[in-house]
Amino acid sequence: MSDMATGVRRSPVGTVAGIFLVAAVAATIAPIIWMVVLSFQPLKNIIGTGLQLDFSLSNYRDLFAPGNPLLQQLGNSLVIVIGTVVLCLVFGSLAGYALSQLTIPRPVLFPLLALTAFIPLVPPMVVVPGLYALMNSLGIIGGSTGLIVLNTVFQLPFAALLMRVYFDALPGTLREAAHIDGATEFVVFRSVMLPLVTPGLAAVGTFTGIMAWNEFLFGLTMTSGGVTAPLTVGIASLVQPYEVAWGEMAAAGTLAAVPIILLTIVANRYIVSGLTSGAVKG
């Protein structure tokens, strides 16, 4: 039905906003679609002058050829993401619950929150030399373990503060009732409070997973490349001084984008419900 038939007038501001939103979405999706298309094109079609589209799996065969470190790099990225998400969820939920339930003196709380909020704002390049020396002395340089630790350090403050918001939204009577029934503080946290903030866990896990998956600087500086590097470094290594493997780069970019897109789609319902429930004090 038309707007006149339904009696609804569409304002010019709303129309302009709708057009701008559609254009923004198209500008975001178009490069991803083009990358996927290029990943299935032979090199002659990519570097040729005319527009010719065929279907070929040669780029993916080259990536998975024996001796190519991409599979190992993909596994490294998965290990880094899983380790970072698990640590951020465990320690972030514990810290968020403590910040929500414990009474911390303001002279201690405000500097602590300021420092916590400041850590993610520090440019990673500034701390790379010191972190490299520290990790080298601890013996965790050059592998996935060190990258898991670094990603956790930089993502944990956000995870803790966000989890505090979700715990603050829960009514305090639940904790009091559990204590009356004889439950210890850890039992209250694990069996009563934590299951109620599942949307918050999904939101924190998705965010930290995306950040760890896309991280590049630490993977470049804290590993020796090759089979020790994550996927982001492997994609960058396809740009050589005398050659750019456009097809393989598009295929590797597609492999890197698909898991994050699927994760966001699956967790979207939990993220939205978590953001809306955590935004209002219960």
Residue frames relative to the residue before (quaternion, step in Angstrom):
aa qw qx qy qz dx dy dz
M 1.0000 0.0000 0.0000 0.0000 0.00 0.00 0.00
S 0.4902 -0.6641 0.4801 0.2969 3.58 -1.08 0.69
D 0.6509 -0.5121 0.3859 0.4064 3.53 -1.31 0.29
M 0.6320 0.5285 -0.3442 0.4503 3.62 1.06 -0.69
A 0.6615 0.5116 -0.3163 0.4480 3.59 0.98 -0.81
T 0.7246 0.4205 -0.2511 0.4849 3.57 0.98 -0.73
G 0.4582 -0.7085 0.4321 0.3184 3.57 1.27 -0.16
V 0.5550 0.5881 -0.3943 0.4366 3.60 1.23 0.34
R 0.1980 -0.7751 0.5915 0.1008 3.55 -0.81 1.01
R 0.2845 -0.7537 0.5730 0.1506 3.51 -0.89 0.99
S 0.3686 -0.7577 0.4982 0.2044 3.55 -0.57 1.17
P 0.5954 -0.5743 0.4135 0.3804 3.60 -1.13 0.55
V 0.6211 0.5475 -0.3454 0.4417 3.58 1.05 -0.74
G 0.6616 0.5015 -0.3032 0.4679 3.56 0.98 -0.85
T 0.6384 0.5247 -0.3265 0.4589 3.58 1.02 -0.76
V 0.6612 0.4971 -0.3019 0.4739 3.56 0.93 -0.92
A 0.6483 0.5139 -0.3191 0.4623 3.58 0.98 -0.84
G 0.6476 0.5180 -0.3193 0.4586 3.57 1.01 -0.79
I 0.6490 0.5082 -0.3129 0.4719 3.57 0.97 -0.84
F 0.6522 0.5101 -0.3121 0.4660 3.57 0.96 -0.88
L 0.6522 0.5158 -0.3193 0.4546 3.60 0.98 -0.82
V 0.6496 0.5062 -0.3160 0.4710 3.58 0.96 -0.87
A 0.6556 0.5089 -0.3108 0.4633 3.59 0.96 -0.86
A 0.6518 0.5132 -0.3197 0.4578 3.59 0.98 -0.81
V 0.6530 0.5005 -0.3132 0.4743 3.58 0.99 -0.84
A 0.6535 0.5098 -0.3151 0.4623 3.58 0.95 -0.86
A 0.6614 0.5064 -0.3087 0.4592 3.59 0.97 -0.83
T 0.6599 0.4941 -0.3066 0.4758 3.58 1.15 -0.54
I 0.7275 0.4469 -0.2439 0.4599 3.57 0.92 -0.92
A 0.5910 0.6236 -0.3714 0.3521 3.60 1.00 -0.81
P 0.6810 0.4691 -0.3315 0.4543 3.69 0.77 -0.80
I 0.6325 0.5296 -0.3401 0.4514 3.58 1.06 -0.71
I 0.6521 0.5035 -0.3133 0.4723 3.58 0.96 -0.87
W 0.6638 0.5015 -0.3083 0.4614 3.58 0.94 -0.86
M 0.6174 0.5353 -0.3446 0.4620 3.60 1.06 -0.69
V 0.6524 0.5027 -0.3135 0.4727 3.59 0.96 -0.85
V 0.6414 0.5184 -0.3266 0.4617 3.59 0.98 -0.83
L 0.6763 0.4947 -0.2986 0.4568 3.59 0.89 -0.91
S 0.6118 0.5707 -0.3656 0.4078 3.59 1.05 -0.63
F 0.7230 0.3910 -0.2376 0.5176 3.60 1.20 -0.42
Q 0.5760 0.5770 -0.3798 0.4371 3.59 1.24 0.36
P 0.4677 -0.6439 0.5112 0.3247 3.60 -1.04 0.66
L 0.6823 -0.5250 0.3237 0.3926 3.55 -1.21 0.52
K 0.6287 0.5548 -0.3514 0.4165 3.61 0.98 -0.75
N 0.6561 0.4938 -0.3174 0.4744 3.59 1.09 -0.61
I 0.6559 0.5286 -0.3164 0.4363 3.57 1.07 -0.71
I 0.7769 0.3287 -0.1740 0.5080 3.57 0.86 -0.94
G 0.4950 0.6675 -0.4313 0.3512 3.60 1.23 -0.04
T 0.5837 -0.6102 0.4190 0.3339 3.56 -1.24 0.40
G 0.7293 0.3972 -0.2386 0.5034 3.58 1.02 -0.69
L 0.5019 -0.6255 0.5037 0.3212 3.55 -1.32 0.27
Q 0.1662 0.7696 -0.5933 0.1676 3.53 -0.46 1.26
L 0.1265 -0.8129 0.5682 0.0190 3.53 -0.69 1.12
D 0.0316 0.7617 -0.6448 0.0545 3.54 -0.85 1.07
F 0.3839 -0.6829 0.5552 0.2793 3.54 -1.31 -0.15
S 0.1570 0.7783 -0.5868 0.1588 3.53 -0.71 1.13
L 0.2866 -0.7509 0.5736 0.1580 3.55 -1.13 0.75
S 0.3131 0.7908 -0.4827 0.2090 3.57 1.25 0.29
N 0.6389 0.5340 -0.3405 0.4367 3.61 0.97 -0.75
Y 0.6774 0.4695 -0.2898 0.4865 3.57 0.97 -0.83
R 0.6198 0.5291 -0.3505 0.4616 3.61 1.04 -0.65
D 0.6464 0.5118 -0.3204 0.4665 3.57 1.03 -0.77
L 0.6517 0.5211 -0.3233 0.4464 3.59 1.01 -0.78
F 0.7644 0.3529 -0.1824 0.5078 3.56 0.98 -0.86
A 0.3577 0.7361 -0.4974 0.2879 3.59 1.21 0.35
P 0.6023 -0.5578 0.4096 0.3978 3.61 -1.10 0.55
G 0.7661 0.3296 -0.2681 0.4822 3.53 -0.93 0.93
N 0.5937 0.5395 -0.3761 0.4637 3.58 1.23 -0.27
P 0.3704 -0.7785 0.4607 0.2109 3.63 -0.65 1.04
L 0.3817 0.7685 -0.4708 0.2052 3.62 1.20 -0.01
L 0.6452 0.5247 -0.3379 0.4406 3.60 0.89 -0.86
Q 0.6621 0.4898 -0.3054 0.4780 3.58 0.96 -0.85
Q 0.6457 0.5128 -0.3178 0.4680 3.58 1.02 -0.76
L 0.6261 0.5228 -0.3297 0.4754 3.57 1.06 -0.73
G 0.6508 0.5005 -0.3091 0.4799 3.57 1.01 -0.79
N 0.6200 0.5385 -0.3434 0.4557 3.59 1.03 -0.75
S 0.6606 0.5047 -0.3120 0.4599 3.58 0.93 -0.88
L 0.6437 0.5154 -0.3284 0.4607 3.59 0.97 -0.78
V 0.6509 0.5063 -0.3164 0.4689 3.58 0.97 -0.84
I 0.6511 0.5176 -0.3157 0.4566 3.58 0.95 -0.86
V 0.6675 0.4996 -0.3043 0.4607 3.58 0.91 -0.90
I 0.6746 0.4926 -0.3065 0.4565 3.58 0.83 -0.96
G 0.6714 0.4991 -0.3035 0.4561 3.59 0.89 -0.89
T 0.6651 0.5017 -0.3061 0.4607 3.57 0.95 -0.88
V 0.6664 0.5039 -0.3086 0.4547 3.58 0.88 -0.90
V 0.6577 0.5100 -0.3212 0.4518 3.59 0.89 -0.88
L 0.6878 0.4772 -0.2922 0.4624 3.60 0.84 -0.93
C 0.6638 0.4982 -0.3126 0.4621 3.60 0.96 -0.82
L 0.6548 0.4995 -0.3219 0.4671 3.59 1.01 -0.72
V 0.6732 0.4962 -0.3070 0.4542 3.59 0.90 -0.87
F 0.7691 0.3584 -0.2016 0.4893 3.57 0.61 -1.12
G 0.6188 0.5488 -0.3458 0.4431 3.59 1.10 -0.61
S 0.6702 0.4776 -0.3036 0.4802 3.58 0.97 -0.81
L 0.6371 0.5141 -0.3333 0.4677 3.60 1.00 -0.74
A 0.6832 0.4731 -0.2872 0.4764 3.58 0.89 -0.92
G 0.6520 0.5174 -0.3198 0.4527 3.59 0.97 -0.81
Y 0.6464 0.5062 -0.3170 0.4748 3.58 1.02 -0.77
A 0.6501 0.5094 -0.3191 0.4648 3.56 0.99 -0.82
L 0.6623 0.4965 -0.3102 0.4676 3.61 0.91 -0.84
S 0.6735 0.5063 -0.2959 0.4499 3.57 1.08 -0.71
Q 0.7935 0.3631 -0.1672 0.4588 3.58 0.87 -0.93
L 0.7019 0.4565 -0.2816 0.4687 3.58 1.04 -0.64
T 0.3926 -0.6959 0.5519 0.2386 3.53 -1.15 0.65
I 0.0663 -0.8059 0.5882 -0.0126 3.54 -0.43 1.27
P 0.4980 -0.6588 0.4621 0.3231 3.62 -0.81 0.91
R 0.5717 -0.6342 0.4045 0.3275 3.55 -0.97 0.86
P 0.6297 0.5254 -0.3700 0.4366 3.65 0.90 -0.66
V 0.6895 0.4259 -0.2778 0.5159 3.59 1.20 -0.43
L 0.6669 0.5446 -0.3101 0.4031 3.57 0.95 -0.90
F 0.6922 0.5019 -0.3048 0.4196 3.60 0.78 -0.98
P 0.6711 0.4541 -0.3255 0.4872 3.66 0.85 -0.76
L 0.6284 0.5408 -0.3412 0.4430 3.58 1.05 -0.71
L 0.6783 0.4711 -0.2912 0.4829 3.59 0.91 -0.89
A 0.6334 0.5266 -0.3383 0.4551 3.59 1.01 -0.74
L 0.6637 0.4857 -0.3033 0.4812 3.58 0.96 -0.83
T 0.6411 0.5309 -0.3203 0.4523 3.56 1.00 -0.82
A 0.6936 0.4575 -0.2760 0.4832 3.57 0.96 -0.84
F 0.6506 0.5423 -0.3179 0.4262 3.59 1.14 -0.59
I 0.5740 0.6334 -0.3789 0.3547 3.60 1.05 -0.72
P 0.7041 0.4459 -0.3127 0.4557 3.67 0.77 -0.82
L 0.6423 0.5410 -0.3274 0.4331 3.60 1.19 -0.41
V 0.5368 0.6223 -0.4123 0.3932 3.60 1.22 -0.27
P 0.4479 -0.6750 0.5032 0.3010 3.64 -0.77 0.93
P 0.4825 -0.6992 0.4315 0.3035 3.63 -0.65 1.01
M 0.6015 0.5870 -0.3715 0.3945 3.60 1.04 -0.68
V 0.6025 0.5821 -0.3596 0.4109 3.60 1.11 -0.65
V 0.7731 0.3590 -0.1792 0.4913 3.58 0.98 -0.83
V 0.3994 0.7431 -0.4680 0.2630 3.61 1.22 -0.02
P 0.6721 0.4905 -0.3448 0.4344 3.70 0.73 -0.85
G 0.6852 0.4791 -0.2945 0.4628 3.58 0.87 -0.90
L 0.6592 0.5023 -0.3093 0.4663 3.57 0.97 -0.83
Y 0.6243 0.5406 -0.3428 0.4477 3.56 1.03 -0.76
A 0.6682 0.4917 -0.3009 0.4703 3.58 0.92 -0.91
L 0.6576 0.5122 -0.3129 0.4553 3.59 0.96 -0.84
M 0.6897 0.4722 -0.2881 0.4672 3.58 0.84 -0.94
N 0.6233 0.5376 -0.3397 0.4550 3.57 1.07 -0.68
S 0.6634 0.4928 -0.3028 0.4748 3.57 1.02 -0.79
L 0.6811 0.4669 -0.2822 0.4884 3.60 1.16 -0.57
G 0.4543 -0.7203 0.4258 0.3057 3.56 1.25 -0.21
I 0.5848 0.5727 -0.3832 0.4280 3.60 1.13 0.50
I 0.4082 0.7046 -0.4797 0.3268 3.57 1.18 0.48
G 0.8054 0.3537 -0.2230 0.4200 3.56 -1.21 0.54
G 0.7528 0.3296 -0.2171 0.5268 3.61 1.17 0.27
S 0.7232 -0.4436 0.3163 0.4244 3.53 -1.35 -0.02
T 0.5834 0.6036 -0.3830 0.3855 3.60 1.05 -0.62
G 0.6762 0.4941 -0.2919 0.4619 3.55 0.89 -0.91
L 0.6614 0.4983 -0.3096 0.4674 3.58 1.00 -0.78
I 0.6037 0.5366 -0.3576 0.4686 3.59 1.08 -0.62
V 0.6550 0.5084 -0.3103 0.4650 3.58 0.94 -0.89
L 0.6792 0.4938 -0.3002 0.4524 3.59 0.84 -0.93
N 0.6683 0.4893 -0.3090 0.4675 3.59 0.87 -0.88
T 0.6403 0.5204 -0.3289 0.4593 3.58 1.01 -0.74
V 0.6349 0.5387 -0.3326 0.4429 3.59 0.95 -0.85
F 0.7412 0.4170 -0.2379 0.4693 3.59 0.88 -0.88
Q 0.7219 0.4219 -0.2598 0.4830 3.64 1.11 -0.47
L 0.5498 0.6577 -0.3901 0.3361 3.59 1.15 -0.48
P 0.6288 0.5293 -0.3797 0.4246 3.69 0.84 -0.66
F 0.6523 0.4953 -0.3202 0.4761 3.58 0.94 -0.84
A 0.6537 0.5231 -0.3210 0.4427 3.58 0.92 -0.89
A 0.6693 0.5032 -0.3061 0.4529 3.59 0.93 -0.86
L 0.6794 0.4829 -0.2982 0.4650 3.60 0.88 -0.89
L 0.6685 0.4900 -0.3160 0.4617 3.59 0.95 -0.77
M 0.6480 0.5014 -0.3276 0.4705 3.58 0.99 -0.74
R 0.5877 0.5622 -0.3790 0.4416 3.59 1.08 -0.55
V 0.6139 0.5509 -0.3457 0.4473 3.59 1.03 -0.75
Y 0.6846 0.4794 -0.2912 0.4655 3.58 0.90 -0.87
F 0.6639 0.4800 -0.3197 0.4761 3.60 0.96 -0.74
D 0.6125 0.5434 -0.3532 0.4526 3.61 1.07 -0.63
A 0.6501 0.5380 -0.3197 0.4311 3.61 1.10 -0.64
L 0.6056 0.5550 -0.3636 0.4392 3.61 1.21 -0.27
P 0.5047 -0.6509 0.4625 0.3282 3.61 -0.99 0.74
G 0.5071 -0.6803 0.4501 0.2784 3.54 -0.99 0.89
T 0.5403 0.6366 -0.4032 0.3745 3.60 1.20 -0.38
L 0.5758 0.5810 -0.3866 0.4259 3.62 1.13 -0.52
R 0.6705 0.4849 -0.2927 0.4792 3.57 0.93 -0.88
E 0.6582 0.5124 -0.3150 0.4528 3.56 0.92 -0.85
A 0.6532 0.5096 -0.3185 0.4606 3.61 0.96 -0.83
A 0.6504 0.5104 -0.3203 0.4625 3.58 0.98 -0.78
H 0.6447 0.5055 -0.3238 0.4732 3.60 1.03 -0.74
I 0.6221 0.5355 -0.3418 0.4575 3.59 1.03 -0.71
D 0.6783 0.4790 -0.2837 0.4795 3.58 1.10 -0.72
G 0.6136 -0.6027 0.3293 0.3897 3.58 1.27 0.10
A 0.4441 0.6998 -0.4591 0.3198 3.60 1.21 0.19
T 0.4434 -0.6683 0.5271 0.2808 3.53 -1.08 0.73
E 0.6920 -0.4840 0.3292 0.4224 3.57 -1.27 0.27
F 0.6647 0.4954 -0.3141 0.4627 3.57 0.97 -0.81
V 0.6325 0.5150 -0.3349 0.4718 3.60 1.04 -0.72
V 0.6173 0.5315 -0.3393 0.4705 3.59 1.03 -0.74
F 0.6690 0.4992 -0.2984 0.4628 3.55 0.91 -0.92
R 0.7448 0.4402 -0.2401 0.4403 3.58 0.74 -1.05
S 0.8024 0.3436 -0.1576 0.4618 3.60 0.80 -0.98
V 0.7561 0.3680 -0.2052 0.5009 3.60 1.11 -0.55
M 0.7903 0.3606 -0.1873 0.4586 3.56 0.56 -1.15
L 0.6731 0.5371 -0.3137 0.4000 3.59 0.82 -0.97
P 0.6646 0.4928 -0.3435 0.4444 3.68 0.84 -0.74
L 0.6553 0.5292 -0.3184 0.4349 3.61 1.13 -0.53
V 0.7119 0.4023 -0.2573 0.5149 3.59 1.22 -0.28
T 0.1850 0.8138 -0.5257 0.1647 3.58 1.12 0.67
P 0.6379 0.5044 -0.3573 0.4593 3.66 0.90 -0.69
G 0.6355 0.5197 -0.3325 0.4643 3.58 1.05 -0.68
L 0.6287 0.5215 -0.3325 0.4714 3.58 1.02 -0.75
A 0.6487 0.5121 -0.3194 0.4636 3.57 1.01 -0.81
A 0.6588 0.5050 -0.3151 0.4600 3.58 0.95 -0.82
V 0.6723 0.4842 -0.2956 0.4756 3.59 0.91 -0.92
G 0.6654 0.5098 -0.3099 0.4487 3.58 0.92 -0.89
T 0.6572 0.5032 -0.3164 0.4634 3.58 0.97 -0.81
F 0.6705 0.5013 -0.3078 0.4521 3.59 0.87 -0.90
T 0.6961 0.4592 -0.2857 0.4721 3.59 0.79 -0.96
G 0.6233 0.5414 -0.3421 0.4487 3.59 1.07 -0.68
I 0.6574 0.4992 -0.3098 0.4718 3.58 0.95 -0.85
M 0.6664 0.5024 -0.3102 0.4553 3.58 0.91 -0.87
A 0.6747 0.4811 -0.2998 0.4727 3.59 0.96 -0.82
W 0.6437 0.5279 -0.3209 0.4515 3.59 1.03 -0.76
N 0.7401 0.4138 -0.2212 0.4818 3.59 1.00 -0.81
E 0.4636 0.7031 -0.4481 0.2999 3.63 1.20 -0.20
F 0.1298 -0.8254 0.5491 0.0206 3.56 -0.88 0.99
L 0.6750 0.5462 -0.3236 0.3759 3.60 0.76 -1.02
F 0.6942 0.4600 -0.2886 0.4725 3.59 0.79 -0.96
G 0.6377 0.5254 -0.3321 0.4550 3.58 1.02 -0.72
L 0.6621 0.5036 -0.3002 0.4667 3.57 1.11 -0.67
T 0.7740 0.3846 -0.1912 0.4652 3.58 0.86 -0.96
M 0.7406 0.4279 -0.2300 0.4642 3.60 1.08 -0.61
T 0.7050 0.3543 -0.2723 0.5508 3.61 1.24 0.14
S 0.4998 -0.6555 0.4838 0.2941 3.54 -1.30 0.29
G 0.5886 -0.5900 0.3673 0.4130 3.59 1.24 0.28
G 0.6935 0.4752 -0.3343 0.4260 3.55 -1.28 -0.17
V 0.8389 -0.1694 0.1340 0.4997 3.56 -0.96 -0.88
T 0.6371 0.5290 -0.3411 0.4449 3.62 1.20 -0.19
A 0.6224 0.5788 -0.3279 0.4124 3.59 1.23 -0.37
P 0.4946 -0.6172 0.5042 0.3468 3.60 -1.24 0.34
L 0.7286 -0.4598 0.2921 0.4152 3.54 -1.33 0.20
T 0.6167 0.5631 -0.3610 0.4151 3.62 0.98 -0.72
V 0.6581 0.4811 -0.3061 0.4916 3.58 1.02 -0.76
G 0.6272 0.5434 -0.3373 0.4445 3.56 1.05 -0.72
I 0.6370 0.5123 -0.3304 0.4718 3.59 1.01 -0.75
A 0.6607 0.5066 -0.3112 0.4582 3.58 0.94 -0.85
S 0.6394 0.5441 -0.3334 0.4290 3.60 1.06 -0.65
L 0.5519 0.6063 -0.3991 0.4104 3.61 1.22 -0.19
V 0.6096 0.4859 -0.3532 0.5173 3.59 1.29 -0.14
Q 0.0396 -0.8178 0.5726 -0.0416 3.56 -0.31 1.31
P 0.6724 -0.5131 0.3327 0.4170 3.62 -1.17 0.41
Y 0.8058 0.2510 -0.1202 0.5227 3.60 0.97 -0.79
E 0.7833 0.2025 -0.1230 0.5748 3.59 1.23 0.07
V 0.1153 -0.7464 0.6509 0.0772 3.51 -1.18 0.72
A 0.2697 -0.7793 0.5491 0.1362 3.56 -0.52 1.20
W 0.1709 -0.8421 0.5040 0.0876 3.57 0.33 1.29
G 0.6819 0.4978 -0.3017 0.4429 3.57 0.85 -0.90
E 0.6772 0.4726 -0.2894 0.4839 3.56 0.89 -0.91
M 0.6277 0.5320 -0.3391 0.4560 3.59 1.04 -0.70
A 0.6491 0.5011 -0.3146 0.4781 3.58 1.00 -0.80
A 0.6565 0.5016 -0.3153 0.4669 3.58 0.98 -0.81
A 0.6647 0.4860 -0.3068 0.4773 3.59 0.95 -0.83
G 0.6356 0.5208 -0.3291 0.4652 3.59 1.04 -0.72
T 0.6255 0.5248 -0.3343 0.4706 3.57 1.06 -0.71
L 0.6591 0.4980 -0.3060 0.4733 3.58 0.95 -0.86
A 0.6673 0.4947 -0.3045 0.4661 3.59 1.07 -0.67
A 0.6986 0.4848 -0.2766 0.4478 3.60 1.05 -0.73
V 0.6123 0.6049 -0.3601 0.3599 3.59 0.98 -0.80
P 0.6799 0.4831 -0.3394 0.4349 3.69 0.72 -0.83
I 0.6632 0.4985 -0.3159 0.4603 3.59 0.96 -0.81
I 0.6399 0.5166 -0.3289 0.4641 3.60 0.98 -0.80
L 0.6663 0.4907 -0.3018 0.4735 3.59 0.92 -0.89
L 0.6380 0.5263 -0.3293 0.4556 3.60 0.99 -0.81
T 0.6679 0.4985 -0.3022 0.4627 3.58 0.94 -0.86
I 0.6434 0.5190 -0.3250 0.4594 3.59 0.98 -0.80
V 0.6810 0.4911 -0.2926 0.4576 3.57 0.89 -0.95
A 0.7646 0.3809 -0.1966 0.4813 3.58 0.89 -0.93
N 0.3953 0.7565 -0.4647 0.2355 3.61 1.24 -0.07
R 0.6600 0.5179 -0.3213 0.4393 3.59 0.88 -0.91
Y 0.6794 0.4803 -0.2926 0.4714 3.58 0.95 -0.84
I 0.6355 0.5340 -0.3362 0.4448 3.57 1.03 -0.77
V 0.6767 0.4951 -0.2984 0.4560 3.58 0.85 -0.95
S 0.6807 0.4700 -0.2977 0.4766 3.58 0.87 -0.90
G 0.6442 0.5236 -0.3299 0.4495 3.58 1.06 -0.68
L 0.6615 0.5016 -0.3118 0.4621 3.57 0.95 -0.83
T 0.6865 0.4762 -0.2973 0.4621 3.60 0.96 -0.79
S 0.6862 0.4652 -0.2968 0.4740 3.59 0.98 -0.79
G 0.6857 0.4882 -0.2908 0.4549 3.57 1.03 -0.72
A 0.6169 0.5753 -0.3502 0.4071 3.57 1.21 -0.35
V 0.7313 0.3653 -0.2079 0.5371 3.58 1.25 -0.36
K 0.4174 -0.7033 0.5208 0.2448 3.54 -0.84 0.97
G 0.3755 -0.7548 0.5000 0.1982 3.55 -0.77 1.10
